[in-house]
Amino acid sequence: MTNPLLVPSPLPYGLPPFADITTAHYEEAIEAGLAQHLAEIQAIVDNEDPATFENTALAMERSGRLLERAAGSFFTLVSADASAGIRDLETKLSPLLSAHQDEVFLNRALFDRFAAIDTAACDAESVRLVEEYLKEFRQSGIQLDGPGQERLRAINAELSRLGTEFGQRVKEGMKSAALLLDDAADLAGLQADDIAGAAEAARAAGHDGKFLLTLIQPSNQPALSALTNREVRRRLFEASVARGSSGGSLDVLGLATSTARLRAEKARLLGFANYAELVVDRQTAPDFESVQSMLNRMAPAAVRNADAEAAALADAAGHPLEAWDWAFYSAKVRRERYEVDEQSLRPYFELDQVLTHGVFFAATSLFGITFHERKDLTGYHPDVRVWEIRDEDGMGLGLFLGDYYTRESKRGGAWMNSLVEQSALLGTKPVVINNLNITKPPAGEPTLLTLDELRTTFHEFGHALHGLFSNVTYPRFSGTSVPRDFVEYPSQVNEMWILWPEVLHNYARHHATGEPLPPEVVAKLDESRLWGEGFATTEYLGAALLDLAWHVLEAGEVPEDVVAFEDKALAAAGIAHALIPPRYRTGYFQHVFAGAGYAAGYYSYIWSEVLDAETVDWFTENGGLTRANGERFRQELLSRGNSRDPLESFRILRGREAKLEPLLKRRGLE
């Protein structure tokens, strides 16, 4: 059969024909795409005419389509449905793709053509395109001499290999660390659907008649808030935090230290004091000191609030508190102090209701878009659902794919990615995916969400809107192709609609009776809003500051004893707390060590939340869930991608620079 990736997909919006694509097809298409892209770039370089915007920048934007199409589909599977064959191919292809990136951005002749472009007659987006290309050339090492470039290529290749191996081990480690239990009595405190889910997970793993508590990516596991058996809580907690650091074939600490050394060397090679400064140079933050200053300002107040919460929990427990007790007694205090029982809320948060009458309803109310499930279109796995999104005038806007359930072939966490990016130049419309890791219930049973899963569903759809509403000319600027410390901002804003009265009333209904969530419960939820913020902020800041601690090191300072380094780094940052591990420890900090994604950039969640808190205030001041507000947010921010300075988009929306105070108030850190 002809390789379906070698030609544009015939399906609506360019959705890849996943059912027709084999692992061999991915390998063939990516290798062909690499060769084709280099040939296209060579044609730009060999053009004897003087460099112009059209024959250089536009030609560059039009190049690499086969590679993008094939790699986009392939890495979707790497994250969401990786077979052994896909994992092996990832190991083979990742260094090739890294080397290819170097071939492009260490091409002196190509750089010289971009540097020679006269942009005087260009529009603002076109001027920015040339500027961003020149910036990437410089940040990629174009200024280095021959030996320097060769060393940089070697570093990049090794970092690619290390990141791939780290990610694969973390995925396997999360699976192997799942807690297998023999007796249903050990699961006392969990809801019936959770127990049924644990039984189903055990059956699927070959342990009929037992119960398997699978893990999520962060340190804190959802079941810890409900399990009444303290010994089971301890085992689950220790299994979670020991991932990747207990020796054996799945230990990743050596990979992490090797990665840190190479990143430090790379930063020095490129003229930066450390890797954190290199990364921040690419972000919206003005400099590394500004990032550290914000985190350091928040840390003492976060720990102070966490200590106050710990005192209340110890009183409730009646015995000395351990880390595996925190979530359980926090839920108990929330129930007693605020009369909020998170477990009892889950029947009101059924996945289909949340999507159709919550997430989609809010988007329709704000933006006028409508959702039409396309059962004639399929994704890469039977669990994937496909919706066509249409604008208010009925015109097709793009496709949205939802992949909500956990499985062994999927990595942990939640994320959005694009299969097709919007571009007026290429005439493409967006195809975007949301991935979550919700435990799939037995057939015929409802999927009931925790508050955290509810929040994640809204959050990830905020990313999807950023991709779907993109309205830019050049693919380089499309959708979420913005600086890392800006990318979380639209998704965090979308969380505001979870408890917005019109939205909540529309979706929060008991899945069996249809009764709405009682108003007194909603009021209690709002009243309890700040409970647990001490823990949440301390946990997050622990991970963000640990990330930075790794990336301010010089190559010779990278430690061998990772656990001791973690303890020392957290203590030095003033964020060490005996009862609150960082949201991610080094052994499973996939954001940072599985590729460069959030390396030295995990701070971006809180940096983006400054803008988010300001924007929530803006929506509230201007009437909330209205079409006028939605249209302004869409036109001035969501549609712009990186076609102009993202902070300028924020300033135009808000009417001024962002202030830190709304975020401090939200988190109880004034």
N, C-alpha and C positions, 0 to 999 in steps of 0.2 A: 504494500500500500504506500502511496506517496506520502511523504512526511507532511502532515497538516500544518506544522509550524513554519514551513518554508514559504508559505503564502499567507496573506492576510486572511483572518477568519471570516467565513461567510455568514456567521451568526450575527444577530442584532448587536450593535455597538462594539463589534469585534470581540465578543466573549469567546475565549479559547474553547475549541471543541474537545474538552478534556477526555471524553469517552473514547476518542479516536487516537489519543496521544500515548505513546509508550515511552518507557525510560530511554530506549535507544533513540527515539525521535528527539528527545531533549538534548542528548549528547550531540547528535548530528547537527541540529539546528543552532545550538549555541556555538559550536566550533565553526560552522559556516558563517554565523553572525559576526564572530570575532574577525574572521578573514575579510568579510565584506566591509565591515566598518573601517578596518585599516586601509583597505583599498579606497574607500570613499575619502578618508582623510588624506591619503597620498594624492588623490586627484585635486584636493583643495591646495595642497602644498605645491603641486606641479603646475598649477595654473600660472601661465606667463603674464597674465594681465595684472596690473597693480591691485593690491588688496582693497576690496570694497566691502561694505556691509553685506551686500547681496551675495558676492562670490566667496565670502569667507564665513561670516557669522551665520547667515541663513543656510548656507550649505552645511555648516556644522550642525545646526539644529535639525536639518532634514536627514542627517546621516544616522546610522546605527539602528534603524527601525527593526530589522530582523533580530538583531541581538536583544533589543529591548523586549520585543514580543516573546522571544523564547525564554530569556532569563526571568522575565516577570512571571510567567506561568510556572517555571521550574521552581523558583524560590518560594512561590505560594505553597507548593507541595512540601518543600523542605521544612517549612514552619508548621503546616497544618495537617499533612497526611504523608509523612515520609516513610516509605518502605525501606527495606535494607538496601535495595538497588538504588533508590534515590539518595540515601545517605552516602553510599560508596561513590556515587557520581558527584555529590557535593564536595567530597574530599578531593576528588580529581580536578573538578572545575574551578573551585574557589581560588587556588593560586594562579590559574590561567587568567581569570577575570581581574585579579589584582595586578598581574603583570600587564594586562591590556590597558588598565587605567594609567599605569606609568608610561606605556608607549604613547598614549595620547597626550598626557599633560607634561611629559618631559621631551616633547617634540619641539626643538628650538625653532625650526622653520615655521611650524604652525603658530607658535607664540609670536614670532616676528610679524606674521601676516595680521594677527589680531591687533598687535601694537600699532600697526600702520593704518588701521581703519580710521577714516575721517568721519566722525559721527555728528558733524555740525548740522547736517540736514535731517538727522534722525529724530523720531519721536522719543518721548521719555523712556518707554519700555525698551526700545531698541538700544538707546544709549546704555541703559542699565544692563542689558544683555552683554554687551561688549565689556563693560566694567567688571561684571561678575566672572566672565571667562578669564580676563586678565588676572583677577584676584585668585582664581583657582590655580592658574598656571604658577603664580608666585608661591602660593601656599603648598603646592605640590613639589616644589624644588627646582623650578626651571632655572633659577639663578646659580645652582650648584655647578661645579666643574665636573669633568668626566668621572673621576674616582668617587666624588661625592654622590653623583647620580647613581652610580653602580651600587654603592653601599645602600642608598635609599631603596633601590629596587629590591635588594636582598632582604632588607628589613621588612618592607611591605609584603613580600612573598611569605616570609616566616610568620608575620602577624596574621596574615590570612589563614595560614595553616593552623596556628594556635587557636584562633577564634573559632574556626570550624570544629576543631576537636573539643574545645571547651563546651560549645553549645550541644554537641552530640552527647558528651558525657553527662552534662547537666540534665538533659532530657531522660537519659537512661537512669541517672541517679534518682530523679524524682519518682520514677516508676519503681525502682528497686527498694526505695525507702518507705513505700506505702506500708501501712501497719495492718498485718493479717491477724484477725481474732477468731477464736474458735466458738465463742459463746455469745449469743445475742444479748445476754445479761451485761456483758462488758460495754454495750452501746447504750446503756440506760441514760436517759436524758435527751437522746436524739429523737427527732420526729419519726413517725412511722415511714414516711417516704424516704428519709435519709437511711434508715436501716435497710429498707428494700433496695435502695441504690447501692449500699455497701455489699449486700448479698449478691446483687447482679454483677458488681465489679469483681467480686471474688469468683463467681461462676465463669465470667469471661476470661479470668486469668488462670483458670484450671483448678480452682479450689472450691468445688461444689460443697454447699452446706456450711461454708465459713463466711466471714465478713471482712471486706477489705476497705480500709479508710485511705483513699488516695489523697495525695498532697497537692496543694496549690503552690505556685512559685514563691510567694513571700514566706518569711519566717513563721508568722502567726497563722495557724490553721483554723478554719471555721468551726470544726467540731469541738475545739477547746472551750468554746463558750457554753456548750451544752452537756458534755460528758460528765456524769456525776462521779464516775470512778476515777479517783485522783491518780491511781497508778497508771491507768490507761492514758490519762492526760499527760502524765510524765513521759511515757513511752512515745506518744505521738509527737510531743514537743521536741524531745531529744532526737528523734528520727529526722525531724524537719531541720533543725539547726546543725546537725552533723553532716548533712549532705555535702559531698564533694571534698570532705576534709578528714576522712577516716582511714586513709590508706586504700590500697587495692586498685583495681583497674579503673575505677570511676573517680578517683581522687583528682582534683583539678588544681591544687595549690601550686604545684610546679609550673603548670601552664600559666597561672596568674602571675607568678613572679617573673617568668620569662617574658611575658607580655609587657609587664611594667618596665623591665630593663630596656626592651627594644623601643618602647614608646619614649622613654626618657632620652635614649640615644637619638631617635628621630627628631625630637624637639630641638635638641642641641644642634643637630645637623642643619636644621632649617632656621636657626638663629633665635630660638626661644629659650628662656631660662628653664622651662619644664614643659611637660605635655599639657598641663592644665592651661598654661598661658597660650599655647598653640591653639587649643580648642576654643577658648573664649574669644580669640581673635576672629573666629568665624561666626560668632553669635551676636545677638542684639545687645548683650551686656557690654558696657563700655570697656571694662577691663576685669582682670581676675580679682583685683582688690575689692571691687564693688560687689562681686559675688560673695567673697569671704565676709565682707562687712555685713551683708544682709543676713547670712546664716549665723554669724557670731552674735548678731543682735537678737536673734530669735531663740538661740539655744538655751540661755539661762532661764528665760521665762517658761519655755517648754518643759524643762526639767523640774522647775518649781511646781508647775501645774501637775506634772506626773507624780511628784512626791505627795502632793495633797490627795491625788486619787489613790495612791498606794496606801495611805493611812486609812482612808475610808474602806478600802478593800480588806485590809488586815482586820479592821473592826468587824466587818461582815463575816470574815472567815473564822475568826476566833483562834487562829493559830498563825505562826510565821508564814509569810507569803513566799511562794516560789514562782518562777517565771511562768510555769505551766498552769498556775492558779489564776493568773491575771484575768484572762478573758472570761473565765467561769464566774468569778466574783464581780467582775465589772458588769456582767449581764444581770447578776443578782441584785446589785446596788441599783442598777437602772430600773429593774422591776419594782424594787421596794421604794426607792426615792421618787421615781417619776411615773411609776405604774406603766412602764413600757416593757413588754416582753417580746423581744425580736423574733423568737421562734413562733409565737402566736400570730405574728404579722404575715408570715409566709403564705398562708392560704389566700391572702388578698393580692399577692404578687405573682400571678401565673404568667408564664413567659409570653404566650400568644396575646393575652390581654395587655400586658405591659408594652409589647411591641405595637400592636394595632391601635390600642386606645390610649396609649401613653406616649411612647417615643414618636410614632408616626403622627398621632393627633397633634402633638405640640408643633411638629414641623409643618404640618398643614396649616395650623392656626397662624403661625409666624410667617410662612413663606408662600402659602398657597399651593404647594406641591401636593401631588396625589400619588398613592402607592398601588401598584397593580401586580399581584403575584403572577409570575410566569412559570407555570408548571410545565410548559413545553421546553423550558431551558433548564439545563442541569449544570451543576458545579463539578468539583473534583471528587466529591464524596456524597453518598446518599443523604447525609444530614444537611447538606448545604441547600438553602432556599434562595430563590432568585426573585427579586422584584424589579419591575420597570418603574422609574420615577418620571412623572410627567409634570411639566410646569403648569401654571395656572391657565395658560392658553391652550393646554392640551398637547403641546409639543413635547416630544421625548427629551428628557434631560440626561438620562444615563441609567445604568443598572446598579442595583445594590444587592450584594450577596451576604447572607447571614449564616454563619457557621458557629453554633452556640455550645455544642456539647464537647466534653472532654473525651479523649481516646488515647490509646497508647502511642499512636503515630503522630500526635500533635504535641508541640512544645507547650510549656506552661504559660500562664499569664493571659493577657488579652491585648489585642492589637488591631489596627486597621492597616490595610495595604491596598495599593492600586494595581489592577491588572491592565487597565488602559487609562492613560492620562488625557485630560482635555487639552486641546490645542487648536486655536483657529488656524494656525499655519498648516497643520496637518489635517484639519477637518475631522478631528476625533472628539468623541464625547466620553465621559468618564465611566469606568466600571470599577467599583470599589467593594472591598470585603471588610466585614467585621468578624473577628474571631474572639470567642470567649471559651472558658473551660468549665461549664456547668455540668454537674453530674447528671447523666441521662437516666431518667426513671425507667422502671419496667414498662413494657408496652401497655398502652392504654391508660397509664397513670399521668397526672398533670405534672408539669415542670414548675415547681414552686421556688421562687427566688428568695435568697437572703437580702437584707438591706444592702450589703456590699455588692452582691451580684446585680441588684436593681440599679445601683449607682453606676456600676461598670457598663451596663447596657446603655444607659443614657450617655455616659462619657464617650464610649467608642463611637456612638452614632454622631457625636459632635465632630469627631475626626472625619467620618463619612461625609457629613455636610460640607466640610472644608474641601473635600475632593470633588463632590458632586456639583458644587456651586462655582467651581473654578471657571473664570471667564478671561483667559489670558491668550496672548498670541503664541508665545513660545513655550514648547514643552518643558524647557528647563525651569520655568517659573510656576508650573501647574500645581494647583491644590496645596497639598501639605509640603511642597518642596521649599520650605522656609527654614530659617535657622532653627536648630534644635531647641533653643530655649524660648522659642515662640510657638512651636508646633502643638504643645499641650493646651495652649490658651483657648482656642475655640471649643475643644472637647470639654474643658472644665466649665466653661460658660453653660454648655448644654445640660449640665447637672442641675442647674437652678430650677428646671421645670419639674423635677421629681416631686416636690411638695407644693408646687404652685397650685392653688385651689382648683382652678378649672381643669387642670391636667390630672391631678391626683383623683378627683372625684370621678373622672372619666375612666380610669383604668383600675383603681384600687378597690376591687370588688371581690367578694369571696367566690372562689372558683366553683364551689358547689351550690351555694344559695343565691349568688348574685347580689348579696347585701353589700352596701358600700362600707368602707372602713369608717367606723364611728367617728364623728367629729371630735369627741373628747379624746380619742386615741391620737388623732392628728395634732390636737393641741398639746398633748403630752410629748409627742415626738418633737414638736417645736421647742417645748420647754426644756427638753433634755439635750438640745442641740450641742451644747458645749461639753456635756459629759463625755469623757474619753478623748477629748482633744489633746490633753497632756500626753497621753500614751501615743496617739496618732502622730503628733508633731515630733515627739522625741524619737519615735521609731523611724520616721521618714528622715529627719535630720541626721540620725545616726548613719543611714545609708549614704546620704548625700555627702556628708563630711568624710566618711570612709573612702568613698570614691575619690574625692579630692586629695586625701592623704596619700593614696597610691600614686597620684599623678603629679604631685609636686616633688617627688623624689628624683634625685639624680641616679643614673644607672648603678653607680657603686653603692648607693644607699639602700637598694632594694633588699629586704630582709629574707632570711631563710625560714625563720619561725613566724609563720603568717598569723597564727592565733595570738602570739605575744604582740605582734605589730598592731593587730586590730585593737586589742585592749589599750595599748599605749596611745594609738591615734585617737580613739574615742575619748580617753581621759584628757588628752591635750586639748581637744576641741570643746571640753566641758559638756559632753553629751553622753558620757558613760553612765549607764543605769543598770544595776545588777538584775533588775526584773524585766528590762525591756531590751531585747536584742535589736540590732539594726533591722530594718525591714528586709534587707538582704545582707547576708554575710558573704565573704569572698568566695566560699565554696559553691554558691549558687547565684552569684551576682551576674546573671546572664546579660542584663542591660549593658554592663560595663566591659565584660571580658569575652563575650561571644561576638566578636566583631567590634567595630568602633562606635556603634550606634550612640550610646549614651556615655561613653568613656569621658571622664572629667566633665560630664554634662548632666548627671542625674539631678543636679541642683535645678534643672530647667523646670521641673514640676512646680516648685515653689516660686521660681522667678515668673513663670507664666501665670501663677495664681494671683500675683499682684495685679496683673492686667484683668484677670477674670473677676476678682472682687470688685474692681472699679466698674467693670462692664455690667455686673449684676446690679450695682447701684444705679447705673445709667438706665437699664431696662426698667427698674423699679420706679425711678423718678419720672419716667416718661410713659407710664401706664402699663408696663409689663408685656403680656402676651398679645400684642397687636400686630396687624399686618404692616403698619407703618414702621414700627420698630424692627420687625423682621426684615423688611425691605432695605432699611438703612444698614443694618448689620450685614446683610448679604452683599449689598453693592459696595460698601466702603471697606469691608474687611474680608468676608469669606470668599468673595469672588476674585480678590486681588492676588492671591498666592504670594509669590515673591517678585511680582512685576513692579513693585515699588517697595521702598523701605517699610517692612511690616510695622515698625513703631510709628511711622508716619500715618499708616492706616489707622492705628489705634488712636493717635492724637486727633485725627479728623473725626473719628467716631465720638470720642469722649469730649473733645474740645479743649484738651489740655494734656500735660504730661501726667503720667501715673504717679500716685502717692502710695506709700506703704501702709498708711493707717487703716484703710478698709480691710486689708488682709489681717492685720494684727487684731482688729476687732472681731473678725469672723472666727479666728482661732483662739480668742480669749487671751491674747498676748500683750494687751496694752500695758 
